[in-house]
Amino acid sequence: MEEWIEQLRNPVNTLERLAEFINVTAEEKKAIETLNTKWGTSPYFASLMDRDDPKCPIRRQVLPSLQETVNKYGIENYLIWKENRDTEEVRPDSIARQYHDRVAFTVTDVCVNYCRHCFRNELVVNRDLKLRMDVDEGLEWIREHKEIRDVLVTGGDPFVLSDQKIDYIIKKLREIPHLQMIRFGTRSPIVLPHRITPGLKKILSPYHKIPIWVNTQCNHPNEITEKTAQAVFDLLTCGINVGNQAVLLKGINDDPETFRELHQKLLRVRIRPYYLFYCEPAPGIDHFRTTVEKGAELIRDSIRGHTTGLAQPMYVIATNIGKIPLMPDYYIKGKNEKEYTLVNYKGETTKWPNMPE
Ligand SMILES: *Cc1c(COP(=O)(O)O)cnc(C)c1O
């Protein structure tokens, strides 16, 4: 049996299994025993957890917490609002739409790791929201909507699907004449790098004029291993660019040192930072959320100018009306008819001529 399938068939999702990897605290035990929530991860990702530190950034993304019962600032029925599911336009459940030319296409609600900070937790983790994930129905809708040029295949994690199913989705999408690109959102390079098998590579690799892009999610430098580096390299050899969509998480990556190390380490394994997301107000994840300004401050204080521009993600809030960039805005200190006063990352200023229209 392929190792990725073995990993999926033996998830770490019971207290007994968990105790093989970490010293479970009384609080973690209570959360696991009392919360009615789906949790669990691959043995591989579990092995990256710190055995003794309950604040371990990986542990906190894997294990349920009693703090999930607190919901002071989260929005009830969040996904219905966020994904514009309560609108006139008739769409299959699998299609989430915020833009004219692109959609998110949910093909599964299964994940490798049930991230505690998931913004789709009503669907994927706590599972109160039931959606019909019918792939053919979604494909049909995309075929009928000629304005869609870009499909973002998501979940759940689409790479938990079999090679055959992934092959089918790609083939069917590439038959749609108005499609120009396919994207997969998958955490597999981070939580199950074994998934990038020779079989999957064969499906992904032949040259085709409709490119495939992959965006993964890595939130802390400890999540990056040699196995991830190899998986990303393998994807690149198939002609697939790999980007990262990090989530800003309180106590996990919201300090300048960790934040810079994360983005530098991503580049070292050939992953290009794409987005930094503000942690969304889904119910029960208040404890992961920082102030809105925090992401821009981190980019200002630890990325821009401090390290290569390639390491810089775009900081966005993903709202019901699309993603809204919130980048740091200190650069233009002043402006008159003659010139701009610009400031760099060290606080030094320079002058730049102002050219009239
Ligand atoms: C994030 C998202 C997209 C893709 O946005 P990009 O900025 O193109 O990466 C498309 N549709 C929905 C519903 C999304 O949430």
PDBQT file of the ligand as one rigid body, heavy atoms in Angstrom, charges set to zero:
ROOT
HETATM    1  C1  LIG A 401     -10.044  33.265  -2.411  1.00  0.00    +0.000 C 
HETATM    2  C2  LIG A 401     -11.108  33.021  -3.371  1.00  0.00    +0.000 A 
HETATM    3  C3  LIG A 401     -10.834  33.026  -4.747  1.00  0.00    +0.000 A 
HETATM    4  C4  LIG A 401      -9.453  33.245  -5.321  1.00  0.00    +0.000 C 
HETATM    5  O1  LIG A 401      -8.937  34.494  -5.054  1.00  0.00    +0.000 OA
HETATM    6  P1  LIG A 401      -7.524  34.917  -5.668  1.00  0.00    +0.000 P 
HETATM    7  O2  LIG A 401      -7.293  36.296  -5.142  1.00  0.00    +0.000 OA
HETATM    8  O3  LIG A 401      -7.684  34.881  -7.156  1.00  0.00    +0.000 OA
HETATM    9  O4  LIG A 401      -6.508  33.938  -5.197  1.00  0.00    +0.000 OA
HETATM   10  C5  LIG A 401     -11.895  32.818  -5.612  1.00  0.00    +0.000 A 
HETATM   11  N1  LIG A 401     -13.132  32.606  -5.147  1.00  0.00    +0.000 NA
HETATM   12  C6  LIG A 401     -13.426  32.596  -3.837  1.00  0.00    +0.000 A 
HETATM   13  C7  LIG A 401     -14.821  32.365  -3.403  1.00  0.00    +0.000 C 
HETATM   14  C8  LIG A 401     -12.421  32.797  -2.901  1.00  0.00    +0.000 A 
HETATM   15  O5  LIG A 401     -12.702  32.781  -1.600  1.00  0.00    +0.000 OA
ENDROOT
TORSDOF 0
